[in-house]
């Protein structure tokens, strides 16, 4: 039952991001849905929302840092 809830909430979360990604269903489901599954695993394993939040924050910072470095390298 937990697996079904985990997958269904990932799909729901990805669908909520459809407008953000220009209604690109593949990107929303594959990228955001997969990321949600991985980040929810942090909570499932630890039962600590702070760990899930920290994993999400770290994930975002890594992506943003990479984008900033790549953008500055083009100059």
C-alpha positions as CSV (number, residue, x, y, z in Angstrom):
1,X,0.0,0.0,0.0
2,X,2.9,2.4,0.8
3,X,4.3,1.8,-2.7
4,X,1.0,2.7,-4.4
5,X,0.7,5.9,-2.3
6,X,4.3,6.7,-3.0
7,X,3.9,6.4,-6.8
8,X,0.5,8.1,-6.9
9,X,1.7,11.1,-4.9
10,X,4.7,11.4,-7.2
11,X,2.4,11.5,-10.2
12,X,0.2,14.0,-8.6
13,X,3.2,16.2,-7.6
14,X,4.5,16.0,-11.2
15,X,1.1,16.9,-12.6
16,X,1.0,20.0,-10.4
17,X,4.3,21.1,-12.1
18,X,2.9,20.8,-15.6
19,X,2.2,24.5,-16.1
20,X,5.8,25.3,-14.9
21,X,7.3,23.1,-17.6
22,X,5.1,24.3,-20.4
23,X,2.7,21.3,-20.2
24,X,5.5,19.0,-21.2
25,X,4.1,15.7,-19.7
26,X,7.3,13.7,-20.3
27,X,9.5,16.2,-18.5
28,X,7.1,16.6,-15.6
29,X,6.5,12.9,-15.1
30,X,10.0,11.6,-15.8
31,X,12.1,14.4,-14.2
32,X,9.8,15.8,-11.4
33,X,8.1,12.5,-10.7
34,X,11.3,10.6,-10.4
35,X,12.9,13.3,-8.3
36,X,9.9,13.2,-6.0
37,X,10.2,9.4,-5.6
38,X,13.9,9.7,-4.6
39,X,13.3,12.6,-2.3
40,X,10.4,10.9,-0.6
41,X,12.6,7.9,0.0
42,X,14.6,10.1,2.4
43,X,11.5,10.5,4.5
44,X,10.3,6.9,4.2
45,X,13.7,5.6,5.4
46,X,14.2,8.1,8.3
47,X,10.6,9.2,9.2
48,X,12.1,12.7,9.5
49,X,10.7,15.5,7.3
50,X,13.9,17.5,8.0
51,X,16.0,14.9,6.2
52,X,13.6,15.0,3.2
53,X,13.8,18.8,3.2
54,X,17.6,18.7,3.4
55,X,17.8,16.3,0.5
56,X,15.5,18.6,-1.6
57,X,17.5,21.7,-0.6
58,X,20.9,20.0,-1.4
59,X,19.5,18.7,-4.7
60,X,18.4,22.2,-5.7
61,X,21.6,23.8,-4.7
62,X,23.7,21.4,-6.7
63,X,21.5,22.0,-9.8
64,X,21.6,25.8,-9.3
65,X,25.4,25.9,-8.7
66,X,26.0,23.8,-11.8
67,X,23.8,26.1,-13.9
68,X,25.6,29.2,-12.5
69,X,29.0,27.8,-13.2
70,X,28.0,26.7,-16.7
71,X,26.5,30.2,-17.4
72,X,29.6,32.0,-16.2
73,X,31.9,29.7,-18.2
74,X,30.2,30.8,-21.4
75,X,31.2,34.4,-20.8
